[in-house]
Amino acid sequence: MVLRGATIPRRFEVDPGAGPPETTGSGQTPPEMVRPRLAALALVLTACGGGTALATATPSCRPPLSLPTPAASAGPVSVTADQAQVDPGAIVTFIETVTGPATLQIDCSQPIQLVVTDSTGLSVYSGYSAAAAGAGCGALTLAAGAGESYQLTWPVDPSLPGGTYTATIALGDAPQLTLNLAVGTLPGVC
C-alpha cells in the first residue's frame, strides 16, 4: 500500500479476513504485536486512575453507639437521665437526688429547673417542675443517709435536629449539674 509516496511496511497492514494474528513458532504473539497492546493497556489504566483498582467496601455508616446512662454528681446531689439517646418527639426523665447529710435552700414553687442547649450553646428548651406532694422544699436539712428525690421531664421537640445536647439541671442552691444527651441519629450512625 502506498500513501503519497510513502510505503507502509507489510507487518502493520491489517487484512480484515485474515483472522487472529500470526504467532511465532513457539505459539507466542510476535513482539511487534505485543508492544501496541501494552501501550493501549497502559493508556486504559492511566485513564482509570492508574494501577489496578481493588474493590474495598467502605461502610457508609457506623453501627449505633452504646451510650452509657447519663449521670452526674457534685457534693450531696446527683442526677440521672432515663436514656442517653432519644428520638425527637420522645420524653427524657431526669431524677435529681439529694443525699444527707445536706442542707439546701429549695424554692417550693420551682424546686428543679432544666435548660437544654445545642452544641453551639443555643437554648432549645427551658422548664421547671413544681414541687411534688411531700417533697422537701424551703430550708431542707437531711440527716446522714436520708434522701429526697425530684423529677423533671424534657419533652423533646419533634423538629429538633439530631445531635448532642447538654441538659443543665439546678435544684435550689445546690451546684448545677450537666448531662450530655444524643437526640436522633448521630451523623455517620446507621
Secondary structure by P-SEA (a helix, b strand, c coil): ccccccccccccccccccccccccccccccaaaaaaaaaaaaaaaaaaccccccbbbbbcccccccccccccccccbbbbbccccccccbbbbbbbbbcccbbbbbcccccbbbbbbcccccccccccccccccccccccccccccbbbbbbbbcccccccbbbbbbbbbcccccbbbbbbbcccccccc
